Amino acid sequence: MTKFSELIGFAKFVRTAPGVDIETIEERRYSGDVLQVIGKWREGENANSNLTTQNRFSFISDPYAEENYARMRYLTWMGEKWKITSAEVKRPRIIIAIGEVYNEQTIGTTDTPGNNDGE
C-alpha cells in the first residue's frame, strides 16, 4: 500500500470586527495510507477539461482532527491543494476523499504542523 505524508488545511474563523468573521486556514501534517487513486477528465465551461479525482486517504487521527474533521478543506497531494469532498471518522482513523483542485478564497493562512506522525 502506498503511504502519504501531506498537509491538511482546516478552516478557522477569526473575528476581525464586531459581526465580521474571516475564514483562515491552519495546516497540519498527517501521514497514512493512500487507499484509492482515480482521476477523470470533466468537461467544463473552460476550453480545457478539468481533472477531478476520487482519491481516498486514511490516516490515524488525533484529538484535533477528530474534533475538527468537518472543518477540513483541502489535502496537499502531489504539489496541489485538492478539495476534501468527504471525511469519515472510523476511530482510530479518518478516511477522506478528494475531488477537484481547491480554489483558495482565504485572506490568510497559518501553518501549524501537527505532531501526528501517523503510521
Order of alpha helices (4+ residues) and beta strands (2+ residues): beta-beta-beta-beta-beta-alpha-beta-beta-beta-beta
